[in-house]
Amino acid sequence: MAYEFYFKLAYTCQTKTYSFNPSITITKFIILAIRKARTDFAINPNDNVEIVETGQHNNVNGIDAETAPALALSYATLEETFGGRSIAPSFYVRIIPRT
């Protein structure tokens, strides 16, 4: 059974839902999510993209959840990381323009 996650382009109303195999690593999840988001949200290929778990208000970077730290690369699987939650997490797709 695939895991479905909701993604929102930070500071917009644009959203998408993507499905992933629960046995992939967080690193692979980030790579695949960024690849899908670049296409679906028409992100400039020259810009960096980060995946940020939602709901992190008053984080180390400020009060906006969109400013929270990006999801860190990990060899843990989606199932190990998110499988025990009663509610599936959702994520922001944050664009970091290259200067």
N, C-alpha and C positions, 0 to 999 in steps of 0.2 A: 504494500500500500504506500503510495506516495504522500509526502508531506506537502501541503499547500500553504504558501505564505503570501501575504499581502504586502505590496511594495508601493511606496508613495514617493514621487519626486519631491525632494525637500523644497519647502516654501512655494508649492504649487498645489493644484487640485488634481493633478494627473496621477492615476493609479493603475496598477496591474496586479494580477495574481499569477504566481508561477508555482509549478510543481517540481519537487525534487525527490530523488531516491533517499530514504532516511539513512542509508549506509555510507553515503559520501561524506568526506571530511568537510570541516568548516572551510578550509582553504579552497577546496573544489567548489563548494557552495558559493563562496564569494566570487570566484572566477566566473562561474556560470551565471550568477545573478547580474554581475556587471556586464557580461556579454549580452544577455537578454535586454537589460535596461538601456544599453547604448543604442540598440536597434529600436526598441519600443518607445523610448522617450526622445529619440533623435538627438542624442548627445554628441557634441563635437568630438571627433576622435582625438583631438589634441588635448582635451581636458582629462584630468584624472577623475576617477569616480570612487567613492567610498560607500560601503554598506553600513548603516547605523541602526541598531535596534531601537525601536520607538519606545516612548514612555519614560525616558531618562531625563525628566525635568530637574532643574537645579543640579546639573552635572558639573564636573570640574572645569568645563569650558564656558559655562554660563547658564542662564535660566531656560533657554529654549531647548527642547528635546532634540531639535535638528542639529544642535551644536555638540551633542554628546560624542564621546570617542567612537571611532569606527570599530566595527567588529574585527577582532584580531585573528590573524591566521592561526590555524590549529589543526592537529592531526586527529582531534576528537571528531566523532561522527555527528551528524545532525541528530540522530536518535539519542546518543549519549548527552548531547548538549541541550536539546529541546524536548526530548521524548517524555520526560516526566511532568511536563507542565499541563495544567488542566485547560489552558487557553493557548493556542498557537501564537507565537510572537509575530509581530509585523515589523517592517523595516523601512527606513528612509533610504533613498538613493541620493547621495549628496555629491554634487558636482564641485570639483576643485579646479578652477581655471588655471591653466599653466600660464605663467607670465614670460 
